[in-house]
Amino acid sequence: MKRILLSLILPSLVLFLAISCNKADKTGLLVPKDAGVVIHINSASLSSKLSWDEISQTDWFKELSKETTDSTAQKLLNDPAHSGIDTKASLVFYVKKQGRNGYLVFTGSVKDAVAFEAFCKEINKGETKATKEAGLNFITMERSGVVVWNNSKFAYIGNSPLPDIEKGMDPQRSFNSHKFSVDSLKELGKMALTLKGKDNLDSDRRFASMVEDGSDVHIWANLSGLYGNSLAAGVMSMMKLNTLLEGNVSATSLNFENGKIAMKSKQYYGEEMQKLLDDYPAKPLGADVINRLPSQNVVGMIALNYPPAGLKEFLKVTGLDGMANGFLGRIGYSVDEFVKANKGELLLSVSDLEIITKEKTMDVGEGRPPYKYSTTQPDMKVLFATSVNDKAAFDKLIGIALGETKNLHTQNSPEIHYKLENGWFAASNSQDQVDKFLSGASAKNPLADKISGHPFCLFIDIQKIITSTKSSVKDSSGKAAMTASDMWQDLIVTGGSYKDKAMNFSFEINLVDKNTNSLKQLNQYVNNLYKINNERKNRSGDTTDDKN
């Protein structure tokens, strides 16, 4: 008896696991496998963070509703469900290249097929009747767009001219002018709602895993699908720039979290670029480099740790090595010398920002006293630093750079201080910044914990920029806008590590309020700016900024 039960349970368990695993790989979305750009909107997640009722309570929405005279638009503003679209189901927008043409598709789920058909007829002014082919309903919209739907799905299909890289130098020819006929758009509409198996991007595990993370918005960009063929011929192919686009796909997830807007992105490449990244991995930037920063009042910083030998190989792979050596050769240098000179750590920081008042004079002519006036302008300390591998090779590079920039120096150019010492080269508009950076870390910088440990990092302190510049804003509307902008804290971008055949990046825009989701905060921020602008326009019947 036990054997009989076991023989029944085991196959059932295996079948269940197989179905579960197969189902986990499916997103339920219908997108062509070679679509160039795909934007997936997780409507259920977004509406849970910001409801339509909250949006409709804003001043700008109320004003829009008041000014809208079109009856269909009014119905939609009152209740988006009037469209017959399932507003809690996923919405997808994608662009695809097809031969020499391009087309776009907006697709989603139908909640009420009768209401959806009535809605399509309303926005089309009732001039076109719906037709039926192969179990699908069609309506030709204005400007040759086509809407196709059944009882569960809909898709809008329209022409989308795509830029042509080969013709990009000619503004008159940079976009393809070819367009699909209405009949062709209908066929594309049929495809949009009947994609199966390998024809569906759903079968690409990279896309499926991105969508399955449950983020609010997903962005898939397949540059090789859009432009791969454009670089496969002519001068571009001679430089092998198509290597950059071959297999070039990015998968980005965006979330509106409490206190921040967060994005995570994976960048995939073709075989040649994969090999290069495997052979020359970028190393994390250590906290010791960030702690060298002389100022604790950093406003912005970009830093990276790249492999110089990998840069040389990158130039070879893309066919740019000859051009690079030719350029450097004219100034008496070479790519090999650059690789020898540099270790790869590089940093640029801006700190101690303030708005100062400066007295200036202007010569107004012989025999007349100069005109004196005061002006406000930003004042800051800028520091550039890079680690040195070979002092002699780097000294040569600096000598060439100084010779090339000598002619660019003017009377108003800031004085630049620089020094090469202890394996580092530093340059700044402040001698104190140079000396302190080269002497090593004197205190732990709070930035180190936020951004170190990655090959690439970018930091912008939005709050400090707002605080520093607020005093220079004189009109009341501008001051109110700056006060409303106090919600922003900083921007942090980190990444550059290559793992599981993908380059990984993380983006964060942090807000001061950590307890409210960022989508609600953005909704309120936009409304505040709208009210400030309205008050400015209505103040004393004047549409210009006041000078108070």
C-alpha positions in Angstrom: 0.0 0.0 0.0 2.8 2.4 0.9 4.5 1.7 -2.4 1.3 2.4 -4.3 0.9 5.7 -2.4 4.5 6.6 -3.0 4.3 5.8 -6.7 1.3 8.2 -6.9 2.7 11.0 -4.7 6.2 11.2 -6.2 5.1 11.8 -9.8 2.5 14.3 -8.6 5.2 16.1 -6.5 7.6 16.2 -9.5 4.8 17.5 -11.8 3.9 20.2 -9.2 7.5 21.4 -8.8 8.0 21.4 -12.6 4.8 23.5 -13.1 5.8 25.8 -10.2 9.3 26.4 -11.6 8.0 26.9 -15.1 5.4 29.3 -13.8 8.0 31.2 -11.8 9.8 31.9 -15.1 6.7 33.5 -16.6 5.7 37.1 -16.2 2.4 36.9 -18.0 3.5 39.9 -20.1 3.3 39.9 -23.9 6.5 41.6 -25.3 8.5 40.6 -28.5 11.8 39.1 -27.6 13.8 41.7 -29.6 11.9 44.8 -28.4 14.2 47.8 -28.1 12.8 49.6 -25.1 10.3 48.1 -22.7 8.6 50.0 -19.7 6.6 47.8 -17.4 4.3 49.7 -14.9 3.3 47.7 -11.8 -0.1 49.4 -11.4 -1.1 47.4 -8.3 2.0 48.4 -6.5 1.9 52.0 -7.5 -1.8 52.4 -6.6 -1.1 50.9 -3.2 1.4 53.7 -2.6 -0.6 56.6 -4.1 -4.3 56.3 -4.8 -6.3 58.0 -7.5 -8.2 59.7 -4.7 -5.0 61.3 -3.3 -4.1 62.5 -6.8 -7.6 63.9 -7.4 -7.4 66.0 -4.2 -4.4 68.0 -5.4 -4.9 71.6 -6.6 -3.4 71.0 -10.1 -5.8 68.1 -10.6 -8.8 70.1 -9.5 -7.8 72.9 -11.9 -7.3 70.4 -14.7 -10.8 68.9 -14.1 -12.4 72.4 -14.0 -10.8 73.4 -17.4 -11.4 70.1 -19.2 -14.4 70.5 -21.5 -14.2 67.2 -23.4 -16.8 64.8 -21.9 -14.7 61.7 -22.3 -11.7 63.2 -20.6 -14.0 64.4 -17.7 -15.3 60.8 -17.3 -11.7 59.5 -17.2 -10.6 62.1 -14.6 -13.5 61.2 -12.4 -13.0 57.5 -12.8 -10.2 55.9 -14.8 -12.2 52.6 -14.9 -14.6 54.3 -17.4 -12.0 53.3 -20.0 -12.8 49.6 -19.4 -9.0 49.1 -18.7 -8.1 47.1 -15.6 -6.2 49.9 -13.7 -4.8 47.5 -11.1 -3.2 45.2 -13.8 0.2 45.7 -15.3 0.7 48.2 -18.2 3.5 47.8 -20.7 4.9 50.2 -23.3 7.5 49.1 -25.8 9.2 50.2 -29.0 10.4 47.7 -31.6 12.4 48.0 -34.7 10.9 46.1 -37.7 13.1 46.1 -40.8 13.7 49.8 -41.7 10.7 50.9 -39.6 9.9 51.2 -36.0 6.6 50.9 -34.1 5.4 51.4 -30.5 2.9 49.4 -28.5 0.9 50.3 -25.3 -0.7 47.2 -23.9 -2.6 46.1 -20.8 -5.6 44.2 -19.5 -9.2 44.7 -20.3 -11.7 44.6 -17.3 -14.8 45.4 -19.3 -14.7 44.7 -23.1 -17.9 46.5 -23.8 -16.8 49.7 -21.9 -13.4 49.5 -23.6 -15.0 49.4 -27.1 -17.2 52.3 -26.2 -14.2 54.3 -24.8 -12.2 53.7 -28.0 -15.2 55.0 -30.1 -15.6 58.0 -27.9 -12.0 59.2 -28.2 -12.1 58.5 -31.9 -15.2 60.7 -32.1 -17.4 57.7 -33.2 -16.1 57.9 -36.7 -14.8 54.4 -37.0 -16.7 51.1 -36.4 -15.0 48.2 -34.8 -14.1 45.2 -37.0 -13.4 41.7 -36.1 -10.6 39.4 -37.4 -9.3 36.1 -36.1 -11.2 36.5 -32.8 -9.7 40.0 -32.2 -11.5 43.4 -32.4 -9.9 46.4 -34.3 -10.5 50.1 -34.5 -8.4 52.4 -36.6 -7.6 55.5 -34.7 -6.7 59.0 -35.9 -3.2 59.4 -37.3 -3.2 55.8 -38.4 -2.9 54.2 -35.0 -4.7 50.9 -34.4 -6.3 49.5 -31.3 -6.8 45.7 -31.0 -8.4 43.8 -28.1 -10.2 40.8 -26.9 -12.0 40.0 -23.7 -8.7 40.1 -21.6 -6.0 42.1 -23.4 -5.7 45.3 -25.4 -2.9 46.9 -27.4 -2.5 50.3 -29.1 0.0 50.1 -32.1 1.4 53.2 -33.8 4.3 54.2 -36.0 7.5 55.2 -34.2 10.3 56.6 -36.4 13.7 55.6 -34.9 17.0 57.5 -35.2 19.5 56.0 -37.6 23.1 56.1 -36.3 24.6 56.0 -39.7 22.6 59.1 -40.8 22.9 60.8 -37.4 25.4 63.3 -38.6 22.7 64.6 -41.1 19.9 66.3 -39.1 17.6 66.0 -42.1 18.1 62.2 -42.4 18.7 61.2 -38.8 15.2 59.6 -38.4 13.7 57.0 -40.7 10.7 58.4 -42.5 9.2 54.9 -43.4 5.9 54.2 -41.8 3.7 51.1 -41.6 0.3 51.1 -43.3 -2.9 50.5 -41.3 -3.0 46.9 -42.5 0.5 46.3 -41.4 -0.3 47.8 -38.0 -3.2 45.4 -37.7 -0.9 42.5 -38.3 1.5 43.8 -35.7 -1.5 44.1 -33.3 -2.3 40.5 -33.8 1.2 39.6 -33.0 1.2 41.8 -29.9 -1.7 39.8 -28.4 -0.7 36.3 -29.5 3.0 36.0 -28.6 4.0 32.6 -27.4 7.1 30.6 -26.4 10.5 31.9 -27.7 8.9 34.8 -29.5 8.0 36.3 -26.2 10.6 38.3 -24.1 9.0 36.4 -21.2 11.3 33.5 -22.2 14.4 35.5 -21.4 15.3 34.7 -17.8 17.0 38.1 -17.4 13.8 39.9 -18.2 11.6 37.5 -16.2 13.7 37.9 -13.1 13.6 41.6 -13.4 9.8 41.7 -13.5 9.5 39.1 -10.8 11.2 41.3 -8.2 7.9 43.2 -7.8 9.2 46.7 -8.2 7.0 49.6 -9.1 8.5 50.2 -12.6 10.8 48.1 -14.8 12.8 49.4 -17.7 14.4 47.0 -20.3 16.7 48.5 -22.9 18.0 46.3 -25.7 20.4 48.6 -27.6 21.6 45.8 -29.9 18.0 45.3 -31.0 17.5 49.0 -31.8 20.9 49.9 -33.3 23.0 46.7 -33.7 22.5 46.6 -37.5 23.2 50.3 -37.9 26.8 49.8 -36.6 27.4 46.6 -38.5 28.4 48.3 -41.7 30.5 51.1 -43.1 33.0 53.2 -41.0 31.4 52.2 -37.7 32.1 48.6 -38.3 35.7 49.4 -39.3 36.1 50.9 -35.8 34.3 47.8 -34.3 32.0 50.0 -32.3 29.3 47.4 -32.9 31.1 45.4 -30.2 29.6 47.9 -27.7 26.1 47.2 -28.8 26.3 43.4 -29.4 24.3 41.8 -26.7 24.0 45.2 -24.9 20.9 45.0 -22.7 20.1 46.8 -19.4 17.5 45.7 -16.9 16.4 48.4 -14.4 14.0 48.2 -11.4 12.6 51.3 -9.8 10.9 51.6 -6.4 9.2 54.4 -4.5 10.2 53.4 -1.0 9.8 55.2 2.3 12.2 58.1 2.3 13.9 57.4 -1.1 13.5 56.6 -4.8 15.6 53.5 -5.4 16.8 51.9 -8.7 18.9 48.8 -9.3 20.3 48.1 -12.7 22.1 45.3 -14.4 24.0 45.8 -17.7 24.6 42.8 -19.9 27.1 42.6 -22.8 28.1 40.4 -25.7 30.9 37.8 -25.6 33.8 40.1 -26.4 32.9 42.6 -23.8 32.2 39.8 -21.3 35.6 38.4 -21.8 37.2 41.8 -21.4 35.3 42.4 -18.1 36.2 38.9 -16.9 39.9 39.5 -17.7 40.1 43.0 -16.3 37.7 43.3 -13.3 37.4 46.7 -11.7 38.4 46.7 -8.0 36.4 48.4 -5.3 37.4 51.8 -4.1 38.6 51.7 -0.6 37.4 53.8 2.3 40.9 55.0 2.8 40.7 57.0 -0.5 37.5 58.7 0.6 38.9 59.4 4.0 41.7 61.4 2.4 39.2 64.1 1.5 40.2 67.2 3.4 36.7 68.6 3.9 33.8 67.1 5.8 31.5 69.5 3.8 31.5 67.7 0.5 28.8 68.9 -1.9 29.5 66.5 -4.8 32.0 63.8 -5.6 32.7 61.2 -8.3 35.2 58.5 -7.8 36.2 55.3 -9.6 38.8 52.5 -9.6 39.4 51.3 -13.1 42.1 48.9 -14.5 44.4 50.9 -16.8 45.4 47.8 -18.7 41.7 47.1 -19.2 41.2 50.5 -20.8 44.0 49.7 -23.3 42.2 46.4 -24.1 38.9 48.2 -24.4 40.4 50.5 -27.1 41.6 47.4 -29.0 38.3 45.6 -28.8 36.4 48.6 -30.1 39.0 49.5 -32.7 39.7 52.9 -31.2 43.3 52.1 -30.3 44.7 53.5 -33.5 42.8 56.7 -33.1 43.9 57.0 -29.4 47.6 56.4 -30.2 47.4 58.8 -33.2 46.0 61.6 -31.0 48.5 61.0 -28.1 51.3 60.6 -30.6 50.8 64.1 -31.8 51.6 65.4 -28.3 54.5 63.0 -27.7 52.7 60.3 -25.6 51.1 56.9 -26.0 48.5 54.6 -24.6 51.2 52.3 -23.2 52.7 55.2 -21.3 49.3 56.2 -19.9 48.8 52.6 -18.7 52.2 52.6 -17.1 51.7 56.0 -15.4 48.3 55.3 -13.7 47.2 52.9 -11.0 43.5 53.5 -11.7 42.0 55.3 -8.6 40.5 58.6 -9.5 38.5 61.2 -7.6 36.9 64.6 -8.2 35.2 66.4 -5.4 33.5 69.8 -4.8 33.2 71.1 -1.2 32.6 74.1 1.0 30.0 75.7 -1.3 28.8 79.1 -0.4 27.3 82.1 -2.2 29.5 85.2 -1.8 29.3 88.8 -2.7 32.2 90.2 -4.7 33.0 93.7 -5.6 34.0 94.2 -9.3 35.1 97.1 -11.4 34.5 97.7 -15.1 36.6 100.0 -17.3 34.2 102.4 -19.0 36.7 104.4 -21.1 39.7 106.7 -20.8 39.3 109.7 -18.6 36.3 108.2 -16.7 36.4 106.5 -13.3 35.8 102.7 -13.5 32.3 101.5 -12.7 32.1 99.6 -9.5 29.4 97.0 -8.8 28.8 94.0 -6.6 27.6 90.5 -7.7 26.8 87.2 -6.0 28.5 84.1 -7.2 29.2 80.6 -6.0 32.5 79.9 -4.2 33.8 76.4 -3.7 36.8 74.2 -3.4 37.5 71.7 -6.2 39.9 68.8 -5.8 41.1 66.3 -8.4 43.3 63.4 -7.5 44.5 60.2 -9.1 46.8 57.4 -8.0 50.2 57.1 -9.7 51.9 53.9 -10.7 55.1 55.2 -12.4 56.3 58.7 -11.4 58.4 59.3 -14.5 55.6 58.4 -16.9 53.1 60.5 -15.0 55.5 63.5 -14.8 55.7 63.4 -18.6 51.9 63.3 -18.8 51.5 66.3 -16.5 54.2 68.3 -18.4 52.3 67.7 -21.7 48.9 68.6 -20.1 50.3 71.8 -18.6 51.8 72.8 -21.9 48.5 72.1 -23.7 46.4 74.2 -21.3 48.8 77.1 -20.9 47.2 79.0 -23.8 43.8 78.5 -22.3 44.7 80.5 -19.1 43.1 83.9 -18.8 43.3 86.7 -16.3 40.1 85.5 -14.6 41.2 81.9 -14.5 41.5 80.5 -10.9 45.0 79.6 -9.7 45.6 75.9 -9.8 47.8 74.2 -7.2 49.2 70.7 -7.8 51.7 68.2 -6.4 52.8 64.6 -7.0 53.7 62.9 -3.7 53.3 59.5 -1.9 51.9 57.8 -5.0 49.2 60.4 -5.6 48.8 63.4 -7.8 46.4 66.1 -6.5 45.3 69.4 -8.1 43.0 72.0 -6.6 42.1 75.7 -6.5 43.2 75.5 -2.8 46.8 74.7 -1.8 45.5 73.5 1.6 43.2 70.9 -0.1 46.2 69.5 -2.0 48.5 69.3 1.0 45.9 67.7 3.3 44.8 65.1 0.7 48.4 64.0 0.0 49.3 63.8 3.7 46.6 61.0 4.1 43.5 60.7 6.1 43.2 62.9 9.1 39.7 62.0 10.1 37.0 59.6 9.0 34.8 61.1 6.4 31.0 60.3 6.7 30.9 59.6 2.9 33.2 56.6 3.3 30.4 54.4 4.8 27.9 55.5 2.1 29.9 55.0 -1.1 33.1 53.1 -0.6 33.5 49.4 -1.5 32.4 49.9 -5.2 34.5 50.5 -8.4 32.3 53.5 -9.1 30.5 56.0 -6.9 28.8 59.4 -7.3 27.5 61.6 -4.5 25.6 64.9 -4.7 24.4 66.5 -1.5 21.2 68.2 -2.7 20.3 69.5 0.7 23.6 71.4 1.0 23.2 72.9 -2.4 19.7 74.1 -1.6 20.9 75.5 1.8 23.9 77.2 0.3 22.1 78.9 -2.5 18.8 79.8 -0.7 20.2 83.1 0.5 20.8 84.3 -3.1 17.1 83.9 -4.1 15.4 87.2 -3.6 11.8 87.0 -4.8 9.2 85.4 -2.6 8.1 82.8 -5.1 11.6 81.6 -5.5 12.1 81.4 -1.7 8.9 79.4 -1.4 10.0 77.0 -4.1 13.4 76.6 -2.3 11.6 75.9 1.0 9.4 73.3 -0.7 12.6 71.7 -2.1 14.0 71.2 1.4 12.5 67.7 1.1 15.5 66.5 -1.0 18.5 65.1 0.8 21.1 63.5 -1.6 21.8 61.4 -4.6 24.0 58.3 -4.3 25.1 56.1 -7.3 27.3 53.1 -6.7 28.3 50.1 -8.8 30.6 48.9 -11.5 31.1 45.4 -10.2 30.9 42.6 -12.7 29.0 39.5 -11.4 27.0 36.8 -13.1 27.7 38.2 -16.6 26.3 41.6 -15.6 27.6 45.0 -14.5 25.6 46.1 -11.4 24.6 49.6 -10.4 22.5 51.1 -7.6 20.9 54.6 -7.7 19.3 56.3 -4.7 17.6 59.7 -4.3 17.2 60.1 -0.6 14.5 62.4 1.0 14.5 64.1 4.4 11.2 62.4 5.5 12.1 58.8 6.0 8.6 57.7 7.1 6.5 58.5 4.1 6.8 56.8 0.7 8.5 58.9 -1.9 5.6 58.7 -4.4 3.3 60.5 -1.9 6.0 63.0 -1.2 6.5 63.7 -4.9 2.8 64.1 -5.4 2.8 66.7 -2.6 5.9 68.4 -3.9 4.5 68.9 -7.4 1.3 70.3 -5.9 3.2 72.7 -3.8 5.2 74.0 -6.8 1.9 74.3 -8.7 0.4 76.4 -5.9 3.5 78.6 -5.7 3.4 79.3 -9.4 -0.3 80.1 -9.3 0.2 82.5 -6.4 3.0 84.2 -8.3 0.7 84.6 -11.4 -2.2 85.9 -9.4 -0.3 88.2 -7.1 -1.6 91.7 -7.9 -2.6 90.5 -11.4 1.2 90.3 -12.3 2.7 87.3 -14.1 6.3 88.2 -13.4 8.3 87.5 -10.2 8.0 90.1 -7.5 11.2 91.8 -6.3 10.5 91.7 -2.6 
